[in-house]
Amino acid sequence: MYRFARVAQLAGDPVKSTGWAVTITEKVNRISAVPVTLWTTVLSQPLGLVVWTASVDNVSEIETTDAKLMVDSGYLDLQAAGVGHIIPGSISDSLATVVFQTPGAAQGHFHCVAVTMAQIQPGQFRRGVELGVEFAQRANALTGLETSFATSVTGTMGTVSWTLIADSLDELQRGQDKLDTDESFVTLIDTEGAKAYSPGATVGYLRRLI
């Protein structure tokens, strides 16, 4: 399975710009056979970041959706209106392969996620992927929350991400606290994780808008 993401930084009045993001997402979902979800950062940097995501079995599904959108006048009008709601140059696309996910992670019935992104060290790709799956599995066992692990297809080679999934920020934070205080999990990060991944991993919280 592939996960497509489009990221943009909203500008201007946050109510109007967020309203525009919601409206164009609703429009896409009326046209596309592939469900698209909309997220925004919460308690995380940068403020006003929105992320559109879609999960597909084949990249051609994204191409087919784009072709439908490019001939829909209503969508094109909304896209043109986005000029006033998005910071110029802030839009970027990415594609990742979902290497592992717990059964509930594929269902999409959740409202908050914590996304951890890291970079595999040169020469450590195999170990980085193996360890990435192990981290996701352990996180699921320790917290009871759904998890996933993905590797980049486009963008910087060796980029990986873990997603911890919850119904609320409180539930997400309780899960994160369990991970941070579990001795075996922290030890695995400090030993094996330090060898496989470069320093400077980032964590962001996102809340689902649609």
C-alpha positions in Angstrom: 0.0 0.0 0.0 1.1 3.6 -0.8 0.4 6.7 1.2 0.2 10.0 -0.7 0.5 13.3 1.2 0.1 16.9 0.0 1.3 19.5 2.5 0.6 23.3 2.5 0.9 26.2 4.8 -2.2 28.3 5.2 -2.1 32.0 5.1 -4.4 34.9 6.0 -7.5 34.6 8.1 -7.3 31.1 9.7 -11.0 30.6 9.7 -11.4 31.5 6.0 -8.3 29.5 4.9 -9.2 26.4 6.9 -12.8 26.7 5.5 -11.3 26.7 2.0 -9.2 23.7 2.8 -12.3 21.8 4.1 -14.4 22.8 1.0 -11.8 21.7 -1.5 -11.4 18.4 0.3 -15.1 17.8 0.2 -15.1 18.6 -3.5 -12.3 16.1 -4.2 -14.1 13.4 -2.2 -17.2 13.9 -4.4 -15.2 13.3 -7.5 -12.5 10.8 -6.5 -13.0 7.1 -5.8 -10.1 7.4 -3.4 -11.0 8.8 0.0 -9.0 11.9 1.0 -8.5 13.0 4.6 -7.5 16.5 5.8 -5.3 17.1 8.8 -3.8 20.1 10.6 -1.0 20.5 13.0 -1.9 20.8 16.7 0.6 21.6 19.5 3.2 21.3 16.9 5.2 23.4 14.4 4.6 24.9 11.9 1.3 26.5 12.8 -1.3 26.5 10.0 0.1 23.4 8.3 -2.5 21.3 6.5 -2.0 17.8 5.1 -4.1 15.9 2.6 -3.6 12.2 2.6 -4.8 9.2 0.6 -4.0 5.5 0.7 -3.9 3.5 -2.5 -2.8 0.1 -3.7 -1.4 1.5 -7.0 0.0 4.9 -7.8 -2.1 4.9 -11.0 -5.2 5.5 -8.7 -3.7 8.9 -7.9 -3.1 9.7 -11.5 -6.7 8.7 -12.4 -8.0 11.0 -9.7 -5.8 13.9 -10.9 -7.2 13.4 -14.4 -10.7 13.7 -13.1 -10.0 16.8 -11.1 -8.3 18.6 -13.9 -11.5 18.6 -16.0 -13.9 19.6 -13.2 -14.6 23.3 -13.4 -15.7 23.5 -9.8 -12.5 22.0 -8.5 -10.4 24.2 -10.8 -12.2 27.3 -9.4 -11.5 26.2 -5.8 -7.9 25.5 -6.7 -7.5 29.0 -8.2 -9.1 30.5 -5.0 -6.3 28.7 -3.0 -3.8 31.3 -4.2 -5.3 33.6 -1.5 -5.2 31.0 1.2 -1.8 29.3 0.9 1.7 30.7 1.4 3.4 30.7 -2.0 5.9 27.9 -2.4 4.7 25.9 0.6 3.0 23.1 -1.2 4.8 19.8 -1.5 3.8 16.2 -2.4 5.3 13.0 -1.0 4.7 9.3 -1.5 5.6 6.5 0.9 5.2 2.8 1.1 3.3 1.5 4.1 5.6 -1.4 5.3 3.6 -2.3 8.4 0.3 -1.3 10.0 -1.9 -2.8 12.6 -5.4 -3.9 11.3 -7.2 -0.9 12.7 -4.8 1.6 11.2 -6.1 0.8 7.7 -9.7 1.6 8.6 -9.3 5.3 8.9 -11.7 5.8 11.9 -9.5 8.0 14.1 -9.1 11.7 14.9 -5.5 12.3 16.1 -2.1 11.1 15.2 1.5 11.5 16.3 3.9 11.2 13.4 7.6 10.6 14.1 10.0 11.1 11.1 13.6 10.0 11.0 16.4 9.3 8.5 18.1 6.0 8.1 21.9 6.1 8.4 23.9 5.3 5.2 24.5 1.5 5.0 21.7 0.8 7.6 18.7 0.6 5.3 17.8 -3.1 5.9 18.3 -2.7 9.7 16.4 0.6 9.7 13.4 -1.0 8.1 13.5 -4.1 10.3 13.8 -1.9 13.4 11.1 0.4 12.2 8.6 -2.5 12.0 9.7 -3.6 15.5 9.2 -0.1 16.9 5.7 0.0 15.5 4.8 -3.5 16.8 6.1 -2.7 20.3 4.3 0.7 20.4 1.1 -1.1 19.6 1.7 -3.7 22.3 2.6 -1.1 24.9 -0.1 1.5 24.2 -2.9 -0.5 22.7 -3.1 2.1 20.0 -3.0 1.4 16.3 0.4 2.1 14.6 2.0 2.1 11.2 5.5 2.4 9.7 6.3 3.7 6.3 9.3 4.3 4.1 9.7 7.1 1.5 9.3 6.5 -2.2 9.8 10.1 -3.2 11.7 12.9 -1.4 14.8 12.3 0.6 15.9 8.7 0.3 15.9 6.8 3.6 13.2 8.9 5.2 10.9 6.8 7.5 7.8 7.6 9.6 5.9 6.0 12.4 2.3 6.9 13.1 0.6 6.5 16.5 -3.2 6.7 16.1 -5.8 7.8 18.7 -9.3 9.1 19.1 -8.3 12.1 21.1 -5.2 14.1 22.2 -5.6 12.8 25.7 -5.5 9.2 24.5 -2.5 10.1 22.2 -0.6 11.6 25.1 -1.3 8.7 27.4 0.1 6.4 24.8 3.2 8.6 24.3 3.8 8.6 28.0 3.8 4.8 28.1 6.4 4.7 25.4 8.6 7.3 27.0 8.6 5.5 30.4 9.0 1.9 29.3 12.5 0.9 30.0 12.9 -1.7 27.3 11.5 0.5 24.6 13.7 3.5 25.6 16.7 1.2 25.7 16.0 -0.1 22.2 15.9 3.4 20.9 19.1 4.4 22.7 21.0 1.3 21.5 19.8 -0.1 18.2 17.9 3.0 17.2 21.0 5.2 17.6 22.9 3.0 15.2 20.2 2.8 12.5 18.9 6.4 12.4 20.5 9.8 12.1 20.1 12.2 15.0 17.3 14.8 14.8 14.1 12.8 14.5 11.0 15.0 14.6 7.5 14.4 16.2 4.3 16.2 15.2 0.7 16.0 16.4 -2.1 16.3 13.8 -5.8 16.5 14.2 -8.2 15.3 11.5 -10.5 17.9 10.0 -12.2 15.6 7.5 
